[in-house]
Structure formats: structure tokens, C-alpha cells
């Protein structure tokens, strides 16, 4: 079965700073029937506890810090970043990841940033480290899965990535690589004929 990493609160687990959850009905009720979720809450994992003081991203957009809202001497940036790198190594067999949007730790983009002219477009600390370690892994936020076109795009990428993982596990040969490329011709061409020609030249070589 396809395995996906996921922010634990989206499955209904009470791990948020206020002791509650952010259960998503489509994810927990529908998608969960077809995939195996691997729930992760980085804040709990690094020992912040439940409930816990809320954190926010502050400082420079190029290098934000995760600090306490009420007490900015609390800095969890390094712990969250290191945990992201560790989990990327541990979960190298997953075929995608669904992150909690706007989270200072798990948001993929549009996370509010305090003390900067750039208020949005920042990535959460844990998510940034995880994605940097696995840059080709399909990722989404729960809000993406509520929009049919974005949901379809994510699930399509997950399926292709999963097939690629299976190919690597079986052993990549010239024949299997050509077969894989041919099977996904229309997917690649949907992004432009030049992409297909360029990849075709790589495969032919």
C-alpha cells in the first residue's frame, strides 16, 4: 500500500498547542481508505508537550526562527530543523507528505512571519528541512486536497513517485527505464512537449 507522511493533527489526534486537533474529513475519512498514513507531530516529538506555549516564525524571511509567542527566549528552530532531517532519513520509503498549512513547523508556504515586510510565503521549520532533504517527494497541504485540480495533481504525482520507487527497488535497467518513460508519456507531455523531448533524449542516452 502507498504510504504517506502526514501532520498528525489532520487525522484527528489531539496534538496541537491547545490540546485539540485539526481533523480533515476528506483526508481522515476518504483518502485514509486507500493509503497508509504515517502521522508525525514534530512539536510533540521534540518534547514541547500538549498543551504547550504557541510558537511563531520571526525575523528574516531567508532564515526565520521558531520562537515562543509569549516568551521569545524560547527558540525551537534548531530542534525542529534537526528533527526534519532525521525524519526524512527515517521516512525515505513514503511516496508523499500532507502537511498542516500555516503551521510554523509544518506549513509548506504562506506561513505568517512576524517582524518582516514579507508577511507570507515562508515555509515552516520542520517542513523546510524535510523537503530540502527529499526535494522530489510530492508534498501538499490539507487545503490543496480540498481543491479538485490541486488534489488530482498531488495524487497523480504520488502515484508516479510510488511507481518510480518500485522500479528502483526492482532494479533500474535500460529496458525498464524506457518502459517507465513510455508509460508516463502523457503525464510528461501535459507539462509541455519540450519536457518530453528533453527527457526522451536522456532516456535514449
MOJO-V662888 format. One record per helix or strand of 2 or more residues. SS is the DSSP state (@ for helix, = for strand). FROM is the first residue (numbers start at 0). TO is the last residue. Records with the same first field share a line. If there is no record, write none. Layout:
SS=FROM-TO ; FROM-TO
This chain:
==2-6 ; 35-39 ; 54-57 ; 64-67 ; 96-98 ; 112-113 ; 138-140
@=7-10 ; 24-32 ; 41-44 ; 60-62 ; 76-89 ; 124-132 ; 143-145 ; 147-169 ; 173-182 ; 184-188 ; 192-203
